[in-house]
Amino acid sequence: MAKAVRQRRSRRTLATFLVLVLLSVTIITLDETGRAASLTSGLKSLASDIYSPLRHGVNGVLDPIGRFFAGAVDYGSLEAENQKLQDQILGLERQHASDIAGQREYAALQRLLATERLPSIASLPAVPAEVTAQNVSNFAATVNIDKGRDQGVTLGDPVVGPGGLVGVVVTATRGTATVRLLTDGKSAIGVSFGHQQAATLDGAGAGRLLQIQYVPSTARISRGELISTSGLQGGALPPGIPVATVTSVHSVVGAADKQVTARPLADLNDLTYVEVIQWSGSS
Amino acid sequence: MSGRVVVRTLLVVAIALLAQMTVLLDIRVSGASPEVMYLIGIAAGIVGGPVDGAVVGFVAGIAVDLLSPTPLGMTALVGTLVGFGVGAVSGGVVREVRGLPTLLALGGSVIAVMLYAVLGKVLGEPQFLRVDLVAVVAVVAVANAVLAGPAVRLMRWALEPSADEPAASRRR
């Protein structure tokens, strides 16, 4: 009798487990094949719309606690960073005293560079947004912003931050959006360098350098060179947005392409405010 | 599960999700942050056995999937497998062996993160193996091991019916 009850319970346990596994696999299949894309994205959108105000409210209360723990964990590196910054201030003070003229020239060049960059996107409407969360998953380099479809943000819109391109909008709910950063392993941006030579800029994971693909071994490209969006890829992004600077160039004997790495111009680890360029809707 | 157990469990999942999406995102070691949603399924497995572990692991997983940019259902599948596995392994010995919940949380978290990364790669998500997997595994496992005690107490409060509930709803 007891044995029969045990067997029945064991069968029920196994059945529940199998149902849950099958349900999970079905959801993954529907999401990955895109057959129920509108349903899955609608569910994600609804969940985000419900959860965002809660998260926003709780962030205000819990942020100081999180920062306290983060500070405790990073105490050693903060101390080193503090020392480094003090050294930098000392160096800058010396430099400032001895080379004011050079400082002025540098500032003028910065302004010039800024004006040179602007025309590519100056005519396009932009939505300013605040970054509400960074890298929600350990497996994707993304940021969440506080503007969504209601404010005119659409899928595929480029997002720029201080310095240059930050990423592209991959999901948009009514009041929020998720931006896939350049460093994400799934990110691939059409770029150009030198005299309109086209290449592809691939993300290699959060915190890692970007990889520039399809640079022919005969191409002229050097360290420090500016990389901008090409406007190719079927016009997925507007041309001329500064993206990154080249950090290393290696030629491999016998290889058709050079191995080139680049660093994003924008500091992707410290984003507070960004601008969503309303490109997808206008193009 | 009685209505009261369901409500309490959903409350625990919602609180864990809120903590995951707010305060825990600020804690980053080598670029990785803790993932407590696996711990909820693991703790349910320790307290209630394989079925409770699988069900709570699934619910916690689907909740985090809905708010993440990764494919829907992946965390749910991993949560189900790990919650069930921990529940099956822990059996009735947990209450007698001191420190076993911590060990199960540590081991379960390591398996969960590795399983998630491999599953992502299988599904053609190139970024899943481009992260610093060692750092992610270490951070998630250590954080969950540290939080195992409070998580088990929380799940015990959620899953175990109180003395004033009818005998029919009491399984343990």
Interface residues (C-beta under 8 A of the other chain):
Chain A: R12 T13 T16 F17 L20 V21 L23 S24 V25 T26 I27 I28 L30 D31 E32 T40 L43 K44 A47 S48 Y51 L54 R55 V58 N59 L62 D63 I65 G66 R67 F69 A70 V73 A133 Q134 N135 V136 S137 N138 F139 A140 A141 T142 V170 T171 T178 R180 D184 G185 K186 G203 A204 G205 A206 G207 R208
Chain B: L17 L18 A19 M21 T22 V23 L24 L25 D26 I27 R28 V29 G31 A32 S33 E35 G49 P50 V51 A54 V55 F58 G61 I62 A63 L66 L67 S68 P69 T70 P71 L72 G73 M74 A76 L77 T80 L81 F84 V113 Y116 A117 G120 L123 G124 E125 P126 Q127 F128 R130 V131 D132 V136 V140
